[in-house]
Each structure stands twice: as C-alpha cells, then as structure tokens.
C-alpha cells in the first residue's frame, strides 16, 4: 500500500530548487556526473530548504558540492519543472520551482566525493552531445543501466541549458525529457498517474501518516524503497 511504501519518516520535498551555471573565460561550464539519485551531468544544484532565500541556497550549493565561493550571482531563468527527487512529494506534489543563476566564483575546486564525480569543464558542443544522449534515453533508445554508467545531461537540466542558450533541443525531445525527469530514473517509461501529480490530479496533500492524497484519492507510488525513500536517499541531503 502507498502508506507502507511512502512511510512517514522519509524527508519531504520543499518543492523549491536552485541551479548554478559556472562559466570560465573560454565559455566552458563547470559540470559533473551526479553521484546521487537521479543520475546525469549537472551543475551545482539543490533544495532551498533552510538555506534562506534562493540566492543563499545557490551560494550554499556551490560551496557544498564544489568547495568554491560565489562572488556574484546573475539570474538566468526560473520556473516549475515536474522533476522527481529522492524525497517524498511536497505540498505541491512532484516537482520544484527552480531558480537558475550564472555565478562568478573564487577559491580552490574541492568537489564533494559524496555528491559529485568526474567534475570537469565542458564546452557547449560537449553539452550538446550529452543532451542528445539524454534525448535518446528519454525515447527509450538507451537503458537505465546504460544511462547511469555513461550519463547524458540530467533530464531536468536540459530545459535550463536550452533557456540559457547553451544547447538546443526540439520541442518533442524536450517533452520526452521532461517526462523522463518526472518519472525518475529506473521507473517505467509509460506515463503513470504520478508522472506529474500537478498535471494529472492538481494539488497534492500529504497526510500526517505519510499518505499522498490527490484528486480525492490516495496515490500509489512505485519504484521507492520500503521506507518511502528513493534509491540512494538514506540520510542524505540532495536535489
């Protein structure tokens, strides 16, 4: 049952996230392979949680994940994405309202071993190639295992890189990739009622005992651990 799957102890999503683009003078972006769920190549990102406002959270994520100090932040874009994270759905269901920034940084790069691997500078051409891999994954041409082993851009990041003018993607590919972000890595590719609680049911409510109620009925989630967490969550802070 959903109440057993979701539990009441797993951390709940705050439905608010930040992402940070760090660029060098040559126009390359500082990116890494995520070492936590969900897999993909991404920039520094995370929930706002108790960091303060979105600017505070952006500075904190860069420091936590890359060991760098942000000296300036410039807003790039913002908006809602139906991307699944490792936490229980928040008050607004599955998804996050994102704020994306460009940042100037200082300090010595000291990546978090828990959250990152293969940190490197990527050109827009590199990221375009990785975006094509994500599009192929979203179309079902690459398996979950293959994508985890050699990831493309993390699905939720593709739309932000397009908005920032870094990569290009067709409308059809963006729609497929959004669905991949919403269902979460390792879940069925077919659309399900939880692909987007907001789109399919409207606002969701989490009861005191951990049940998710949307559209007047309990929503059953698959692909989660018995304690209600998503794969790799236990005790970790993560987007």
N, C-alpha and C positions, 0 to 999 in steps of 0.2 A: 504494500500500500504506500501511497505517497507520503503519508505521515511517518511511516517507518523509514522510507528512503531518505527523506529530507531531514528528519530529526529536528531537534530544537537547539542543538549546541553549535552547529556549524555557523561560521560568521556570515552575516547578511551583507549584501552589496549596498553601497550608498548611492548607486546609480550616477556617480559623478567621477569623471576621469580627466587626466591631463596627459598630453603627449608633447615631447620636445624634440625639435629638429636642430641639430648642431652641425654647422657647415664650416669647412676650412676655406682658406683663401682660394683654393683651386676649384671650389664648388662641390667637393665631395661631402657626403653626410656620414656622421659617426653612427654606426648601426651595430647590432649584434644579434646572434641567434638567442632567442629566449630559452632559458634553462628551466623554465616552469611552464605550466599549462596557461594558455594554449601555445603550441609551437609556432615559430615563424620568425622572420627577420624583422626587427623593430627598432625604434628609438626608445629613449628613456620614457617611461610612462607608468601610471599607477592611479589608484583611487585617491580622491582628495582626503577622505576620512578626517582625521583630527589635525591635518597639517595647517589648517587655517583656510585661506581663500585659494583660488586656483593658481595664483602667482606663487604663493608659498609652497603649494604642492609641487609645482613644476620645479622649483629650486630644490626641494627635498628629494624628488625622484632622481634628478641628475646627480646629486651628491650620493644618494644611497646606491644607485646602480653603477655609476661610473667614477665616483670619487672626485668629481670636478665641482668647482664653484661657479655658479651662474653670476655674471656681472651685468647682464641686461636681457630682457625678455621682450619680444615683439609678437603680438597676437597675429596668427595666420588665419584661422578659421575656427568655427565651433559648430556643434550640432549634435543631435541624437543619433546614435548607432545602436542597432539591436544586437550587439555582440555579447556573447556569453562569457562570463568569467568563472572562476573556480568557486565562487561563493553562492550561498542561497540567493534567489532572486530578491531584489529590494522592493521597496514600496511601489515603485513604478514598473515592476516586472523584470524581465530580462533585458538588459541594455544599460547604456550610460550616456549621459550628456557630456560631451567631450569639449575641452579647450585645447587647441593646438598652438604651440609657440615656436618661434625661432629664438635661439639663445646664443649669446656670446659667453664663453667660459674661460676660466683660468685654472691653473693647477696641474697636477700630475695625474694622468689617467691611471686609475686603480679600480678596475671593474670588480663588481660583486661576483664571486665564484658561485654563489647560490642562484643568482638571478640571470646571469649572462654567461655566454661562451662565444668564442670566435668574434671578439669585438674588432671591428675594422672600419676603415674609411671606404665608402662605396660611391662611385660616380653615378650620375643619373642613368647612364647606359647600363651599368651593373644592376641598378634597381629596376630598370625596365625589363631586363631578363628575368629577374626574380619575380616581378609582377606577372609575367607570362606563365611562370611555373605555378603561381597561386591560381591563376585563371584556369590552368589545366587541372589542377587539383579540385577546384570548385565544380568543374564539368565532369568530374569522376574519372579523369584520364590518369590520375596519379593516386595511389592508395594512401591511406592514413599513415601506414608504416613508412612508405617512401617519402612522404612529405615531412614526417618527423625526422627522418635520417638526413635529408637534404632539403631543408625548408625553403620555400619562397617567402615573399613578404607576408607577415602575419595578416590574415584577411582584413581585420578591422583597419589596418594601417593603409591599405591600398587607396581607399577613398580620400584619406587625408593627404597622401602623396600626390594624388591627382589634383586635389584642390590647391596644393602648394605649387603646382606647376612643375613637379619633379618627374612624374611619369604620366603616361597616357593609358587609358583603358576604354573599351567600348561600353555602351550602356548595358548591353547584355551581359558582358563579363562582370561589370560592377554589381549588377543584380545577383548573379550567381555567387559572387564572392561575399556579398552581404548575407546571403542565405547560409553560406559556409560559416561565417562569423557567428551567426545567430544560433546555429545548431550545435556548435562546439566541435572540436576535433575528436574524432572517434565515434561520433554519433551517426545514425542513419542519414543518408543523403536525401531521402524523401522528406518533403515538408511534413511537419507534425504540428499539433496544437501549441507546442512550446517553441516553435521557430521564432515566434515573436508574440509574447503574451499581450503586448500593447496592440499589435495589429489584429490578432485573431480574437482577443477577448475584451480588450480595453484594460483599464487599470486593474492591477492585481493586489490582493490583500494577503499578508502573511499573518496567520493566527498565532496566539500565544504558544500553542503546542507545535508550531512549525509547519502547519498545513498551508498550502498556497491555494487561495480561492480566487477564481476569476470567472466572470460571466455567470456567477451564481452557482458554480460547481467547483469541486476540488480538481486541480490539475495534477496529473500523474507525470512525473519526470522519469526518464530512463537515462542510463549512462552515468549515474552518480554512484558514489560509494555507499555502503550500507549506513554510514553515519551521516549521510547527507552532503558530504563534500564532493568536489570534483577531483579527478585523478591528480595526485601530487599536492593537494592542498595542505594537508595536516599541519597546522600550527604555523603556516607561513602567510606573510603579507604579500599580496600580489594583485596585479591587474589581470 
